[in-house]
Amino acid sequence: MNIGDRVRLLHGKEQGIITQFIGADQVEIAIDNDFTIPVLRREVVVIAEEEDTYLKNAGLEQPTQEPRKNEAAPLPVTATAGIYVALVPQTEELLAVTIINFSDFDLLFTYGEETNNRYKGIQNDKLTPKNSKVVAHLHLKDFDKWPDVVIQYLQHRVSGITLLEPVVKRIKFKASSFYKSKKTAPVVKKEAYLFSLDQKPTEVNPDKILENLTETETQNPEAYQLKMPAHEVDLHIEKLTDVDPALMSNSEMLRTQLAVFQDNLDRAIASNMHEIVFIHGTGNGVLRKEIQKILSQRRTQIKYYEDARKEKFGYGATLVRFK
């Protein structure tokens, strides 16, 4: 049995979807009208794909539901190659959290959830190219209580010539953006709320940044110079916000730090700086890895990057030198 399997109760007519395992001998099942119940494993049986085939051959399948009038056609698959999390509706209420490997690499991943800074590992697996796996279920009625989703992944290809770095991604769902993310997910080819895990940052265009400056800034070079970043940019969270860090989740802190990093990097490039130092500290290394991942994708503008002077920063800062 796996999360996402459709099962039938042995002592009843109900069918449902396995949403989680409870201990060694129980599973939680979401019945089709969206309520969940705990059931002993021995009391359910997985509905095999062959069963549908048999029913169709015997002429016993359920009639296909006629499309509703004026019903919108399925959205086209427009996603580019990459790694995705898709929340695929199973019913009007229940969403299947699905990891999608829409790439040419094997994907090793872990899936976990973080609530109030407490992490809980849920699943880990390997996905071959153009494959997917359901790892959890979420209920729309509990949207305000959803945990942050944490995915760690590593891509690999036999005989590959490129060493890819491990990636850690956190997703905090917000209603303002969540309901706008609906599209047809690749691989599963179903409508879903789709989120990219490896979307590359857009190359900065210095001319575009200059175009966005106000008329005063454009006519007054000295005013514009004030917007150049400092040579050393401190990314410690207490330097970036007035909010008590104790009230922020790890993902919120990381997003704030990366936003400040990206803004200063773009402005450093646009203003033709020779180099810049980002002070990120040591900690667990997540911020450092995310920064260096972004820098590795900006080779057309960056000459190199390296640990800044160890005698001053230890291993807690990265020096970026531009072309």
N, C-alpha and C positions, 0 to 999 in steps of 0.2 A: 504494500500500500504506500501511496505517496500523497503529499498534499496536493489537492486539485483533482484527485480521482473522484469519479462519480460512483456512488455505492448505493446498494439497496439493503434495507433492513430485512433480516431473515424472518422476523416475526411481525411483519407488517407490510403495507404496500408503499410506504414512504421511500422516496429516493432523495439523495442529497449529495453534497460535495464536502470532502474532508478539508477542514480549514486549519486544523492543528492536531498534534499528538499530545495526549495527556498521560504522562507517565508511560509505563511499559505496556499497559493493557487496555487503554482507552483512547478514543479519538473523539474530536469535536466535529459534528456534522452540521452544515447549514442546509436545512430543509428548503425546498423550492420557494416557500413563502417567506424565506429570509430569517426565520428564527433558528438559533443554534441549540443543539442538545449534545450532551456527552453520551457516548455509547461504547460498550465493550467491543473490542476488536472482533471477538468471536461472534458478535451479533450482526455483523455486516459483511457483505460480499461485494467485491469490485465488479462493476458492470463492464464486461469486456467489449471491445469494438466488434468482435465477431457476433455478438448478440444482435447488434443493429443490422449486420449483414444478413443474419439468419431471418430476422423479422421481415426484412425487405424481400428476400427471396420467397418467403412464405406468404407474402402479400398481407402481412399483419402490421406493417409499420403505420405510425400515426400519420394522418393526412398533413401534407405540407401547408403551413399557414399562408394564406393569401396575403400578399403585400397590401398594406393600408393605402388608401387613396391619399395622394399628395405626400406620401412618405418620402423623405429625402433619400436619394441614392447613396450607397456607401461611398465614403470619401476615398480618393485614390491614395495609394501608397507613395508618399513623396519623401520619405526619410532617406538620408544618405547612409552609406556604410558606417557602422559603428556599434557601440554598446548602448543598450537602452533599458530603462525600467518602464514597463507598461502596466497600467491598472485596467484590466479588461473586465467589463461588466459581465457577470454571470447571471444576474437578475437585475431588476431595477435598483436593488439595494446593495448587493454583494459584488465586490470587486476582487479579482484575482491579481495579486502582485506578481508580475512575470518578468524574469530576467531574459533579455533577448540578445543573442550574439549574432548580429547582422554584419559579420566581418569574415575575413578569410583566415582568421587565427583561431586556435583553440583558446578557450577561456576558462581559467580557474577562478572561482569566485566564492566569497562568503557573503551571507546576507544576515543583517542584524537590525535591531530596533533600539532606539535610544529615547528614554522618557525621563525627564528631570535629571539629566546627566548620568542616568544609570543605563548601561548598555546590556543588551541581551542577545547573544548569538542564536540565530534561528536555523540557518541551513548553510551548507557548502556543497559544491559540486563542480563538475567539469562539463562544459558545453562545447560541442564540436561546431564548426562554422555553420551559419544559417540554421541555428537551433534555438530552442527556448525552454524555460522551466518555470513552473509556478512554484513560488516559495512561501507565500502567505496569502491571507485574505483580509480585507478591510471592509467595514460597513460604512456607507455614506452617512447614516444617521449619527455616527460617532466622529464625524469629520473633525470637530473641534478638539477631540481627544486623541487624534492620531499621533503616533510617535514619529520622531525623525527616522528616516530610513537610512541605514549605513551599509554601503556596499564596498567591499575591497575586491579588486580583481587584478589578474595578471594574464596578459596575452602571450601566446607562444606558438611558434610554428616550427616543425621539424625541418632541419636544413635551412632555417631562416638566417639571415645575415645581420639582422638588426636586433639589438637587445632592448626590449621595452621595459620601462620601469613599472613597478607595482603602483596601483592607483587606489586612493581612498576617496569615496564620494559620499556626501551627506545630503539628503533631500528633506527640506522642511516644507510641507505642503501649505500653501496659502490660497484661500478661496479666490482672491483677485486674479491669480494666474492659473490656478488648477483647472477651472472650467473652460479656459481658453485653449487648453492643450489637447483637446480631443481631435484625433485624426486616426486614420487606418494604420495600425502598427505593422511593421515589416515582420516577416516570418509567420506570425500567427494570422496575419491578414484579417484582423477584426478591428472594429472601432474600439479605441482605448484612449485613456489619458496617458500621453507619451512624453517621456523625459529622457533626454540624451545624457549619458554619463561621460562622454569623451569629446563633446563638441569643442573644436579648437577655437581659441580666441581669434577674433578678426584682426588682421594686420593693421596696425595703426597707420593712418595717413596724416602726416604732419600738416599738409595743406588743409585737410578737413578740420583739424583742430583750430587752425588759424581762422578758417571761415566762421567758426562758431564763436569766436571772440567778439566782444561787444565793440561798437564803433569807437568808444573811448580807448579801449585797450589797443585797438589797431592803430589809432592815430597817435598814441602815446606809448612809445616803446618802453619807457621806464616803468609804466604801469604794468605792461606785460611781463617785464623782467621779474616783478614781484611774484608772479605765478610760477616761476621756475621752482622745481623742488629743491630742497636742501641737498647737499652732497651726501649727507647721511640721513636716512629716513628710518625712524624707530617705529616698528610695527607691533610693539607690545600693546596689548589691548587696552591697558589703562591709559595709554597715551592718545588713543584714538576716539574715545567716547566718554561721555559723562555718566553713562549707565554703569552701575555697580557690576563688575564682571561676574560676581557671584549669582546675579540674576539672569545671566545669559547662558544659553546652552553652548556646548562646544562648537556646534555647527554655526550658530549665530556669530560667535567670536571669529571663526575661520572666515566666514563670508565677509565680515567687516574688514578683517586684515587684508584679504585678497583684493577687495575693492580699492582700498587705499594704495596697496602695492601697484595695482593695474593703472590707477590714475597717475601716480607719480612716475611710473615707467613710461607711459605715453607722453607725459609732459617733458620728461627728460629727452626723449627722442625728438619731439617736435621742436624743442629749443636748442638742439644740437649740443647737448652736454657731452663731455668726453667720457665721463664715468659717473657711477652712482653706487652707494652702498645701502643695502637694505638690512637692517638689524632685526632679526626674527627670533633670536634666542635659540636655545637648544631644545628644551622640553622633550616631547615625544617625537619630534622630527617631522610632523605632518605638514606644518606650514612651510618648512624648508623644502620638502619634496614637491609641494604644490607650486611654489615659486619657481623652482628649477625646471619643473615640467613646462610651465608657461614660457620660460626663457628658452628652453630647447626648441620651441616652436617658432621662435622669432630670429632665426639664423640670418635672415636677410638684413637685419638691422643691428644685430649684436655680434661683436667681434669675438668675445668670450665672456664667461663668468666663472668665478672661483670663490673659495672661502676668502673672506677679507682678512686683514692682518690678524693672525692668531694671537699675537702678543697683546693686542688691544681688545679683540672681540671673542677670543677663543674660537669655537666653531659655531658661534651664534650670529654670523653675518655673512652676506654674499655680496661680493664686488661684481658689478656689471660694467663692462667696457664696450662702448659703441663703435661702430665702423665710421 
